[in-house]
Amino acid sequence: MSYIAIKHMHLTFVILSIVLFYVRAISRLNNWQLAKNKILFVSSHIGDTLLLISAFTLIYMAEINLLEHTWLLEKIVIVITYIVLGFILLKQTEKGKQFAILGICTVCLCLIGYLAGAKHAFFL
């Protein structure tokens, strides 16, 4: 499969992952039954897994050295932070903390998007 095809698949999985994350988070915040839907839960995890597989495939195909491309290393660290915060958010029961964590997750997504577009590191 070509690099461009995998990149398009990756971008599709990015959109799917973000949409499913917000659907689950908003459902949890509003105590909707949708938050307990097993199909939504499983599809969210499958989409995230495919997203990560496509990301690592792109890194491999492009033969990228993370020490040379520090923006990508930062992006990976922020993605891991986003994933951990997502787990914390979905397990949290206090509304105030849920909103705060959702806000931080949104900031993480904005930073990830910036790094993907600008390819310029913040810290490294």
C-alpha atoms as a printed R data frame, in Angstrom:
    type eleno elety resid chain resno       x      y      z
1   ATOM     1    CA   MET     A     1   0.000  0.000  0.000
2   ATOM     2    CA   SER     A     2   1.304  3.465 -0.804
3   ATOM     3    CA   TYR     A     3   2.349  6.083  1.726
4   ATOM     4    CA   ILE     A     4  -0.403  8.447  0.549
5   ATOM     5    CA   ALA     A     5  -3.100  5.769  0.977
6   ATOM     6    CA   ILE     A     6  -1.962  5.033  4.524
7   ATOM     7    CA   LYS     A     7  -1.773  8.753  5.290
8   ATOM     8    CA   HIS     A     8  -5.392  9.170  4.148
9   ATOM     9    CA   MET     A     9  -6.413  6.160  6.234
10  ATOM    10    CA   HIS     A    10  -4.588  7.696  9.198
11  ATOM    11    CA   LEU     A    11  -6.423 11.006  8.787
12  ATOM    12    CA   THR     A    12  -9.730  9.134  8.576
13  ATOM    13    CA   PHE     A    13  -8.915  7.310 11.806
14  ATOM    14    CA   VAL     A    14  -7.977 10.639 13.420
15  ATOM    15    CA   ILE     A    15 -11.413 12.076 12.653
16  ATOM    16    CA   LEU     A    16 -13.156  8.875 13.746
17  ATOM    17    CA   SER     A    17 -11.175  8.785 16.995
18  ATOM    18    CA   ILE     A    18 -11.943 12.406 17.873
19  ATOM    19    CA   VAL     A    19 -15.650 12.083 17.074
20  ATOM    20    CA   LEU     A    20 -16.012  8.870 19.084
21  ATOM    21    CA   PHE     A    21 -14.059 10.358 21.998
22  ATOM    22    CA   TYR     A    22 -16.343 13.388 22.213
23  ATOM    23    CA   VAL     A    23 -19.481 11.271 21.779
24  ATOM    24    CA   ARG     A    24 -18.399  9.050 24.683
25  ATOM    25    CA   ALA     A    25 -17.267 12.004 26.829
26  ATOM    26    CA   ILE     A    26 -20.411 14.078 26.298
27  ATOM    27    CA   SER     A    27 -22.566 10.995 26.866
28  ATOM    28    CA   ARG     A    28 -20.740 10.358 30.123
29  ATOM    29    CA   LEU     A    29 -21.099 14.000 31.215
30  ATOM    30    CA   ASN     A    30 -24.839 13.947 30.561
31  ATOM    31    CA   ASN     A    31 -25.425 10.450 31.975
32  ATOM    32    CA   TRP     A    32 -26.836  9.252 28.654
33  ATOM    33    CA   GLN     A    33 -27.274  5.548 28.020
34  ATOM    34    CA   LEU     A    34 -25.085  5.927 24.943
35  ATOM    35    CA   ALA     A    35 -22.063  6.076 27.262
36  ATOM    36    CA   LYS     A    36 -22.718  2.444 28.233
37  ATOM    37    CA   ASN     A    37 -23.154  1.194 24.659
38  ATOM    38    CA   LYS     A    38 -20.779 -1.734 24.049
39  ATOM    39    CA   ILE     A    39 -20.666 -1.183 20.281
40  ATOM    40    CA   LEU     A    40 -19.575  2.423 20.782
41  ATOM    41    CA   PHE     A    41 -16.996  1.306 23.360
42  ATOM    42    CA   VAL     A    42 -15.517 -1.425 21.148
43  ATOM    43    CA   SER     A    43 -15.589  0.645 17.950
44  ATOM    44    CA   SER     A    44 -13.802  3.474 19.756
45  ATOM    45    CA   HIS     A    45 -10.990  1.154 20.813
46  ATOM    46    CA   ILE     A    46 -10.740 -0.470 17.386
47  ATOM    47    CA   GLY     A    47 -10.547  2.956 15.729
48  ATOM    48    CA   ASP     A    48  -7.854  4.120 18.163
49  ATOM    49    CA   THR     A    49  -5.843  0.937 17.600
50  ATOM    50    CA   LEU     A    50  -6.024  1.366 13.826
51  ATOM    51    CA   LEU     A    51  -5.032  5.021 14.272
52  ATOM    52    CA   LEU     A    52  -1.890  4.055 16.174
53  ATOM    53    CA   ILE     A    53  -1.025  1.260 13.739
54  ATOM    54    CA   SER     A    54  -1.352  3.633 10.783
55  ATOM    55    CA   ALA     A    55   0.772  6.253 12.597
56  ATOM    56    CA   PHE     A    56   3.603  3.823 13.278
57  ATOM    57    CA   THR     A    57   3.332  2.489  9.718
58  ATOM    58    CA   LEU     A    58   3.794  6.032  8.387
59  ATOM    59    CA   ILE     A    59   6.829  6.561 10.629
60  ATOM    60    CA   TYR     A    60   8.310  3.274  9.417
61  ATOM    61    CA   MET     A    61   7.596  3.931  5.735
62  ATOM    62    CA   ALA     A    62   9.059  7.436  5.893
63  ATOM    63    CA   GLU     A    63  12.097  6.120  7.813
64  ATOM    64    CA   ILE     A    64  11.761  8.923 10.345
65  ATOM    65    CA   ASN     A    65  14.255  9.194 13.192
66  ATOM    66    CA   LEU     A    66  12.387 10.603 16.196
67  ATOM    67    CA   LEU     A    67  15.577 12.169 17.546
68  ATOM    68    CA   GLU     A    68  15.909 14.218 14.356
69  ATOM    69    CA   HIS     A    69  12.211 15.134 14.144
70  ATOM    70    CA   THR     A    70  11.532 16.389 17.656
71  ATOM    71    CA   TRP     A    71   8.088 17.701 16.707
72  ATOM    72    CA   LEU     A    72   6.994 14.097 16.118
73  ATOM    73    CA   LEU     A    73   8.449 12.974 19.431
74  ATOM    74    CA   GLU     A    74   6.506 15.769 21.161
75  ATOM    75    CA   LYS     A    75   3.380 14.754 19.273
76  ATOM    76    CA   ILE     A    76   3.734 11.155 20.489
77  ATOM    77    CA   VAL     A    77   4.176 12.322 24.099
78  ATOM    78    CA   ILE     A    78   1.071 14.518 23.842
79  ATOM    79    CA   VAL     A    79  -0.908 11.659 22.238
80  ATOM    80    CA   ILE     A    80   0.052  9.398 25.160
81  ATOM    81    CA   THR     A    81  -0.977 12.161 27.582
82  ATOM    82    CA   TYR     A    82  -4.298 12.517 25.731
83  ATOM    83    CA   ILE     A    83  -4.926  8.759 25.929
84  ATOM    84    CA   VAL     A    84  -4.176  8.644 29.671
85  ATOM    85    CA   LEU     A    85  -6.391 11.682 30.322
86  ATOM    86    CA   GLY     A    86  -9.149 10.074 28.242
87  ATOM    87    CA   PHE     A    87  -9.084  6.999 30.465
88  ATOM    88    CA   ILE     A    88  -9.149  9.195 33.567
89  ATOM    89    CA   LEU     A    89 -12.040 11.235 32.155
90  ATOM    90    CA   LEU     A    90 -14.150  8.205 31.359
91  ATOM    91    CA   LYS     A    91 -13.588  6.752 34.857
92  ATOM    92    CA   GLN     A    92 -14.151 10.040 36.700
93  ATOM    93    CA   THR     A    93 -17.523 10.540 38.401
94  ATOM    94    CA   GLU     A    94 -17.264 14.158 39.564
95  ATOM    95    CA   LYS     A    95 -18.656 16.592 36.959
96  ATOM    96    CA   GLY     A    96 -16.218 19.429 37.672
97  ATOM    97    CA   LYS     A    97 -13.215 17.170 37.196
98  ATOM    98    CA   GLN     A    98 -14.777 15.691 34.056
99  ATOM    99    CA   PHE     A    99 -15.139 19.146 32.491
100 ATOM   100    CA   ALA     A   100 -11.587 20.115 33.478
101 ATOM   101    CA   ILE     A   101 -10.111 16.931 32.028
102 ATOM   102    CA   LEU     A   102 -12.197 17.307 28.853
103 ATOM   103    CA   GLY     A   103 -10.791 20.825 28.488
104 ATOM   104    CA   ILE     A   104  -7.229 19.546 28.888
105 ATOM   105    CA   CYS     A   105  -7.935 16.777 26.346
106 ATOM   106    CA   THR     A   106  -9.188 19.412 23.912
107 ATOM   107    CA   VAL     A   107  -5.985 21.435 24.409
108 ATOM   108    CA   CYS     A   108  -3.963 18.253 23.779
109 ATOM   109    CA   LEU     A   109  -5.853 17.670 20.519
110 ATOM   110    CA   CYS     A   110  -5.183 21.256 19.432
111 ATOM   111    CA   LEU     A   111  -1.464 20.849 20.186
112 ATOM   112    CA   ILE     A   112  -1.363 17.552 18.286
113 ATOM   113    CA   GLY     A   113  -3.057 19.198 15.298
114 ATOM   114    CA   TYR     A   114  -0.644 22.121 15.413
115 ATOM   115    CA   LEU     A   115   2.395 19.841 15.562
116 ATOM   116    CA   ALA     A   116   1.059 17.732 12.682
117 ATOM   117    CA   GLY     A   117   0.575 20.801 10.513
118 ATOM   118    CA   ALA     A   118   3.503 23.012 11.474
119 ATOM   119    CA   LYS     A   119   6.070 20.252 12.100
120 ATOM   120    CA   HIS     A   120   7.783 22.582 14.570
121 ATOM   121    CA   ALA     A   121   8.501 21.452 18.131
122 ATOM   122    CA   PHE     A   122   7.449 23.456 21.176
123 ATOM   123    CA   PHE     A   123   9.900 22.216 23.757
124 ATOM   124    CA   LEU     A   124  12.597 20.034 22.190
